[in-house]
Amino acid sequence: MSLHTIPATAIAPTSPKARPQRPLKGVRIISLALNLPGPAALRRLADMGARCLKVNPPAGDAMQAYTPLGYGMLHQGIQEITLDLKALRGQAALAKRLARCDVLLTSFRPSALAKLGLDWKALRRAHPHLSLVQIVGAPGPQAEVPGHDLTYQAEVGLVPGMGLPASLFADMGGALMASEAVLQAVLLQKNTGKGSLHEVALSQAAAWLALPRNWKMTTPDGAVGGAHAGYRLYACQDGRVAVAALEPHFAQRLCEAAGVALGHPVKDMFKPEVH
């Protein structure tokens, strides 16, 4: 077993007067979750005051290889240890820590957790106080099917054409949902004194983010998809400008600032152009 801690770096608040809130102060979290969603969730939980421990396998976290910058930023101030959970010694070391932990965060498939003796039934028997937040690819039986951010986005229509998505929306959305699940678990523990099970599916995170498209808001004929002239990208001499004057009073002021003839009703900005 090896142990090291990356020194904490202060994260600038959103406002000079804002003071960081730490609602999870005193809450102890152990994460076995690798790749982007788990570390991103752990970062947010640490920022909320939780005491976080990341357990890496002997081979390390692949994220460290494909994005060392991102890995470093997400793990600032978070204690990391290396344990071989396939060995009895590693399992015993983890069990000792789980006895003093409030929430376990994982990203393994359910069958893999069962092989390690970390499925919900076994955890509840050994550590009744402990909550389990499982990050999986898809809910229920589909959690055994491998997948990645790209496939989950593609399934819900967030990958139009042959271009790759601008960001890893399913992974980052899943991280937000996982941190939300930890907050739910902590509240339940406070009210019942017992641990609880929470499943966070990346496919469901992608589906949640895709709802505006499903509602036709971001399709070409939608108000924020191109149909509204006040909500578009426009080319200019030195590149482009993003205009987001969606509400009628903002659209009216945009017309005035741009010198558009006031004889053109603002309501016409909501109508799709006819080509």
N, C-alpha and C positions, 0 to 999 in steps of 0.2 A: 504494500500500500504506500502510495506517495501522497504528499499534501503540499499545496501551495495556495497562496492567496494573492489575487491581483489587487494592488492598492486602489482604494476608492478615489474617484475623481468627481468633484462637485459638478452637478448638472445645473446649468443656469435656469432659474425660474422663468415662467412666462412673463412676469412683470417684476420690475425692481422692488415693488412693495409686497409681492406675493411671498408667502411663507409656505414651505412644503408641508403638506398634511401627511401624517404617518399613522393612518387608521389600523395598520397591521402590525404596529409595534408590539413585540413580544410573541408574535406568531412564528412558528418554526416550520419551514418548508424544506423538503428534500426533493430534488428533481433528478430523475433518470432520463429525462426527455432530451433527445439529441436532435440535431439539425435546427432549422430556424424557429418553428413555432414554440418549442419548449423554452429555449433561452430567451426568446422575445417576451414570453409570458413571465418568466422568472425575473427579467429586468424590471418589468412594471411592478411586480410584487415587492421586489427589493426597494424600489422607489417609494412604495407605500409603507415602508418600514419593516417588512417581514425579514426575519433572519433566514437567509437562503443558503443551502448547500447543494452544489451540483456534483453528482457522481458520474464519472466518465469510465468507460470500459478501458481495458489495457490498450486497445487500438486507438483510443481517443475519439473525439467527436469530428466527423467528416467536415462539419461546417468550418472548423479551424483551418482546413486545407483550402477550401474553395472561396472563403471570404475571411481572411485573417483580420481585416479591419473591422468587419461587422462583428466577428466573434469577440474581439477585444472590447468593443464598445458595449456589447450586451453583457459581458462578464466582469465589468469594472466593479470591484468591491465585493464580488461574490466568491465565497470559498469553494474551491474545487478539490476533489480527491479522486483517486483512481482505485477502483475495486473490480476484481474479477468475480462477477456474480454467478458464474458457472462453477466456481469452486466453493467448497464448504467454508473456507476461511473468509472469503469475500461476503458470502451470505450471512455469516455470523456477525461480521462487522457492520453490515447494513442493518440487521435486525436490532442490534444494540442501539443504533442511532434512531431507528423508527420508534423505539420505545419512548423516546423523548421528543418526538416530532408530532406536529398537528396535521400536516397535509403532505401526501406523497403525489408528485406529478410525474406521469409517465407518458411515453409515446411508442410503446411496444404494441404489437398485435396481441389480442387477448390470449392466444395460444402460447405465445412466448412468455407472457407474464405467468401463466399457469405453470410452465416448465420451471420457472425460477421460484415458484412458491409465493408469488406476489399477486395472485388473482384476488378478487374482492372477498371471496369466501374464506380464503386462508388468512388474509390480512385482518378481516373482522374478528376472526377467532383469536388471533395472536395479539391484536392491538385494537380493542373495541373503540378507543378514543380517536383513532386515526381516520382521516378522510382520504379518499382516492380520487384524483382527477386524471382521467385517461384521455389523452389526445390520440384520436384514431383517424384513419382516412375517411371512412364512411360509417354510418350508424349500424348498430345491431350486427347481424351475421356478416354484413359487407365489410366489417372492420378487419376481416382476415384477408381482404383483397388488397394487394399493394397498389399504391398510386402516389402521385406527386401533385404539387400545386398546379402545374400546367394541365394535367388531366381533369382536375376538379373544376378549374375555370372553364375548360373547353366544354365540359358536360352541361354547364348552365348558360352557355352562349356568351361568355366574356372574352372569347378569342376569335374575333371576326377575321376572315381572310387567312393569310399564311404568316402574318406577323406575330411575334411573341408578345405577351402582355407587357405593359410598361412596368409592372411591379408584381411581387409575389402576394397577391391579394388574399388568396385562400390561406396561406401560411400566416400572414400578419393578422387577418381577420380571426383565424383560429386562435392566435395568441391572445387577442383581446377577449375572446369567449372563454379561454382557459383561465385568464386572470379573473374574469367575472365569476366563473365556477368556483374558484378558490374563495372568493368573497362570500358566495352562497354557502359554501361548506363551513366557513368560520362562523357565520351567523347561525347556522343550524347547530353547530357544536355548542355555541353559547346558550341556545335555547333548550337543547335536549341533552347535552353532555355526551353525545355519541357522534361517531364519525359517519360520513355519508359518501355515497358513490356518485360520481358525475362523469358523464361521457361527453367529450367535445369532438365533433366530427368536422374535419376540414372541408368535406363536401358540403356540409350544411352551412359552414361559414361562407363558402363561395356562393351558395344559393341565396343567402341573406343579402350579400353584396350585389347580387344580380337582380334583386327585386325592382329597382327603378327601371331597369331595361325591360323586365317582364311587364311592367305597367306602361310601357311605351313612352316613358319620360325621356330616355336617352337614345331612342331610335331616331332616324333622320326626320321623321314627321312629328317628333316630340318637342315639347317646349324647351328642354335643355339638351336636345340632340341636334339642333340646327334649324328648327322651324321658326324660332323666335330670333329676329334680327338683332335683338339686344343681348343675345347670349350666344356668341360665336367667337371664332378666331378670325382675325382679319390681317391680311398681308400689309406691310408698310415698308418704307424705304430701307430701314435697318433691320428688318426681320418680320416680326408679327406682334400683334397686340391681342390680348384676351379681354373681351368685353362681357361683363356679367351684369347687365342692367335689366333684370327680369321683371321686377315689379313695375306697374304702370307709372308711378311717380318718378322712379329712377329712369325709366325709359324716356319720359318726357324731358327730364333734365339732360339726358344724353343727347336728345335731338337738338336741344337748345345749344349745348356746348359744341356740338358738331356742325351747327349751322344748317341743320336739316329744316326745310320749309315746314312751318307749323301747320300748313294746310294738309299735311299728311297725318292722318289720325294715328295716335300712338297705338290704338288697338290693332292697327294693321301690322304692327311688328310681331304679333302673335300668329299671324297667318303664314303658312308655308309658302315659299316662293314657287311660282309656276314656271317651268322651263320649257 
